[in-house]
Amino acid sequence: DLLTEQSASRRDRGYFWLPIDRSFSIQGFGTVVTGSVISGELNVGEEVELLPQKQILKVRGLQRHGNKSEVVKMGDRAAVNLQAIHRDEIKRGDILVTQGYGLVTKRIDVQLQLLASSPWSIKDQDRLRLHIGTNEIFTRVRLLDCKELLPGNTGFVQLILEEKIAVNRHDRFVVRKYSP
């Protein structure tokens, strides 16, 4: 109980945001994607945008924690049945979002804190793995305010991604060395 009370509650951003972790087909229903609803709510029959593809899709059906539902909300584990798209057109790391929200980009500016326990530093142009939402993508680091980011320090960094992703302000992320 004490840990629950101490943990920071997540704030609803005011719009639907679901990082996709799986996509598959069900005979007679079509394409279904699953993920955890980070923000907002979604209703059966609404349109939603798939990012980074920037494709508008209609919601055919919803499941909330494994049960059929008319709506899914922040905190729910959701399955979303989508019309007019094949499962192969969607991959882990894509985002379902209220139309007009979210940025599709190959560059993001971040404040990066390197753990004091890190056995390595980060140098300009290092290649790293970025984990954001359900996405894992390779990135190059462009240090903006120092020559080397040492363990325990924080710096401003531009991440130059190897492919486009959907991101939003204040998204949390983790970076790891390119090769473990």
Secondary structure, 3 states (H helix, E strand, C coil): CHHHHHCCCCCCCCCCEEEEEEEEEECCCEEEEEEECCECEEECCCEEEEECCCEEEEEEEEEECCEEECEEECCCEEEEEECCCCHHHCCCCCEEECCCCCEEEEEEEEEEECCCCCCCCEECCCEEEEEECCEEEEEEEEECCCCEECCCCEEEEEEEEEEEEEECCCCCEEEEECCC
